[in-house]
Amino acid sequence: MMTYFVSDQHFGTPTREASAQREVLFVKWLEQVRGDAEAIYLLGDLFDFWFEYQTVVQKGYVRLFGKLAEIVDAGVPVYYFCGNHDIRNVDYLETEIGVKLCRKPAIEVIKGKRFYLAHGDALGKGDKRYKFMKKIFESRFNQWWFRWIHPDIGNRLAWFWAEKNRIANQKKSKKHIEKTGATFSETNVKNRLANYCKEILKTEKIDYFVFGHYHQPIEYALTPAVKLFTVGDWMRYFSYGVFDGEKFELLQQ
């Protein structure tokens, strides 16, 4: 039996049509792995924007929700670690589908190995501007008043903001690659995120650190015995992590 880790599908972007094609591929992957899956960990940002309202659900994603519900009903636990694009997750995924929500980093024991799991954003020192913006988005007051904006308008505003941010980050990343020969993800994982993990290791015994958020499949050795992984995304790499009880691998669909 295998344990699967996958992240950053960002369904809803760049268009509904393009997103639907990726959603079909992901649903096929879920069907493919359900046969030998002991558990599936979704490490955040399943949607490019997710804001849970009191009585309505965002349009779309019916096949995805149906497949996840099938898997849960078949006895395979599915865990969801909230990401930075999951602005407001209350209980829809839990009550309607049976997915177990994880709002903070967690340590899970899987086949005798200790895993430290999280989406991966806002961890470690630095990046104060991003952490400030995250607090604004997660503020209960700000989420309260955003609920009163009509969903058609609110979603358009959020998608516009996300796309604008994505384009700006792509430009910065291109310059960073030209200057250093490494992507932003590689630099941040091997510095900020690695340092964060090393601090955790001072007080906890961990065998594997596994994150999403960085949109690139990366394997990095923290010590000879402990590794850090980022599982990539389903926008460019269509990648995921799998643990068979003895080793952790990064694979692509």
Secondary structure as GFF3:
##gff-version 3
##sequence-region A 1 253
A	DSSP	beta_strand	2	6	.	.	.	ID=ss1
A	DSSP	alpha_helix	16	33	.	.	.	ID=ss2
A	DSSP	beta_strand	37	42	.	.	.	ID=ss3
A	DSSP	beta_strand	50	51	.	.	.	ID=ss4
A	DSSP	alpha_helix	62	73	.	.	.	ID=ss5
A	DSSP	beta_strand	78	81	.	.	.	ID=ss6
A	DSSP	beta_strand	86	88	.	.	.	ID=ss7
A	DSSP	alpha_helix	92	92	.	.	.	ID=ss8
A	DSSP	pi_helix	93	97	.	.	.	ID=ss9
A	DSSP	beta_strand	100	102	.	.	.	ID=ss10
A	DSSP	beta_strand	106	110	.	.	.	ID=ss11
A	DSSP	beta_strand	113	118	.	.	.	ID=ss12
A	DSSP	alpha_helix	128	138	.	.	.	ID=ss13
A	DSSP	alpha_helix	140	146	.	.	.	ID=ss14
A	DSSP	alpha_helix	151	180	.	.	.	ID=ss15
A	DSSP	alpha_helix	184	188	.	.	.	ID=ss16
A	DSSP	pi_helix	189	193	.	.	.	ID=ss17
A	DSSP	alpha_helix	194	201	.	.	.	ID=ss18
A	DSSP	beta_strand	208	211	.	.	.	ID=ss19
A	DSSP	beta_strand	217	221	.	.	.	ID=ss20
A	DSSP	beta_strand	227	231	.	.	.	ID=ss21
A	DSSP	beta_strand	239	243	.	.	.	ID=ss22
A	DSSP	beta_strand	248	252	.	.	.	ID=ss23
###
